[in-house]
Amino acid sequence: MSRVPRFIGYALMVAAALVAVVMKRDGVENIGPLPAVAVALFLGMVGVMLVFTDLMVRGLYAQVGAAKAAAGDEETKGDDDV
């Protein structure tokens, strides 16, 4: 598994924060045809979604790996009786 989606998510969250800082300092109201607030919220939302999804999938794979390892240990314990 690659960590690239998580790093892209972090980059999008940083971009959202930078848009918010630019809005606050320079009074930017629009980015192209869209309101700057909408752009910042969209970037942040997609970034958080990518990061959380990556972390949840990694946690799921860890749980599956631990369950397989536990099942493998139980199977080898029964082999001593043969």
N, C-alpha and C positions, 0 to 999 in steps of 0.2 A: 504494500500500500504506500502510496505517495503522500507526502505532507503538503504538496503544492496547493490543494484546495484550501487548506487551513491558512496558509500564508497569504493566499489571494484574499481570503476573508479578512485577515488582519489588515491588509493593504486597503481594502474598501472601507473598513472602519476608520482608518487613519485619514483617508480621502474625505470621508463624511465630516470628520472633526475639522479638517482644514477648510472645507467649505463653510462650516459654521463659524470658524474664526474670521474668515474673509467677510462673511456677512456682517459680523459684529463690528469689525474695524472699519471696513470701507463702505458699509451700507449697501452692499450688492443685494439687489432684490430679485433679479432674474439671471438665469444662466440659459442663454438661448431663449426659446419660447416658454421655458418652464420656470416656475418660482424656485428660488434657491433653496427654500425650506424643503420643497418636494424632492429636490435632487439629493440633499443631505440625508433626508429620511430614507430614501430608496437605497442609496449607497450603504448606509448603516444597516438597514434591514437585510439586504442581501449578504453583507459581510458577516453579520451575526449568524445568519442561517447557515452559511458555509462552515463557519467555525464550529458551531454546535453540532451540525450534522456529522462532520468529520470526527469530532470527539465521541459522539454517541456510537458511530459505527466502529471506532477503535475499541470502545468499551464492550460492545457486543462481541467482536472477534475475540477479545480477551476472555470473556465469559465462556464462549464456545470452546476455546482452547483449554481453559481450566477444566471444563466438564469432560472433554476428551481425555485429558491427562488423568483425571480421577477415574474415569471408566477404564482406562488402560491399566492403571495400578490395581484395580479390583480384579481384572481378568488375569493378571500375572500372579496374584495371590492364590488363586484357585489351582494353578498349574502345579504347585508343590505336592498336592495330594495324589497326583497320578503316579 
